[in-house]
Amino acid sequence: MTLHPQIAAFAAQLDDLSRLLRAQGARPWADRIDLIQRAVADSNYAGVTRFLELFEGEVGFAELTLSDEAADAALAQCRAAALAMAQRLAREEG
């Protein structure tokens, strides 16, 4: 089954995010992103919801920083792009 282009782009962005996190030793977050990415790649809207839920609470994904300055900048950019995609998908779904 061919994914809708926006869903495919979101899944690819999540894959990039996971690889970055894993390379920087943030395995627990990478594992969470992997689970979400698989749901999205299977056209399961719950993946979008789960990703957005990562930004809730005091210890949310938005507060995650990496020790390497360049990697942290890459994380901020990748995370912002994925969040924008998820929010757009959520608006279109609702």
N, C-alpha and C positions, 0 to 999 in steps of 0.2 A: 504494500500500500504506500502510495506517495503522500508525504506529509505536506500540509499547507505550508507555503513558503515562510510565513511568520513563525510557525511552530518549528520548522526545520532550523531557522535562524536562531531561535531561542535555545533549542537543543544544542546547537553548535556552540553558542555562547556559554552555556552551562558546562560543556565539555572543556572549553578553554579555561574557564574558571576553576574547574576541578583539577586540571593539570597544573595550573599555577599554584594552587593551594598545596597540592601533593608535593610539588618540587620545593616548596618552602617549609615542609614539615608540618603543615596544618592538616594532618590526616583526618581527624574527626570531622572537620568542616568539609574536606574533600569527599569523604564517604557520604555525608548528607547530600551534597550536591550531586554525587553519582546516582543516588537513589532517585532524586528528583529528575535528573536528566533522563533516566530510563523511563520514568513515567511519562514525561513529555514526549520522548521519542516513540512511545507506544500510543500517542494521541490521547493520553489520559489527562484530563483537565485538572485532576487533583495535584499534579506536579506543579502547576502554576500556583495553586492555592498554597501548597507546602512551601514553595519558594518565597512567596510573599510573607508567610508566617515566620520565616527566619528573621525578619526585620522587626518583629514584635518583641517586647520585653526588654529588661535592663541589659541582658547579656546577648543582645541580638547580633546578627551578622553584620549590621551596619557599623558596629563598634570594633570589629576585628581589625587589627593592624598587624603588619609583618615587620620583623626586625630590620630587614634590608630595605633601604629607602627606595630603590628603583622597583623592587618587587611590590612594595606597599603602594607606590604610584600606579603600577600596573593593576594591582588588585582593585584600587579605587575606580579606575577606568572600566575594568571588566565588570565589576559589581554594578556600577551605575548603568552600564549598557544592558545587562541582564535584567536589572530592576525595571528599567524603562520598557523593555520588551514584555515583561510579565504584567506590568500595569496596563499596557496597551491591550494585551490579550484579555485581561480581566474586564476591562471596559467593554470590549467587543462581545464578551460572553454575557455580561450583565445587561 
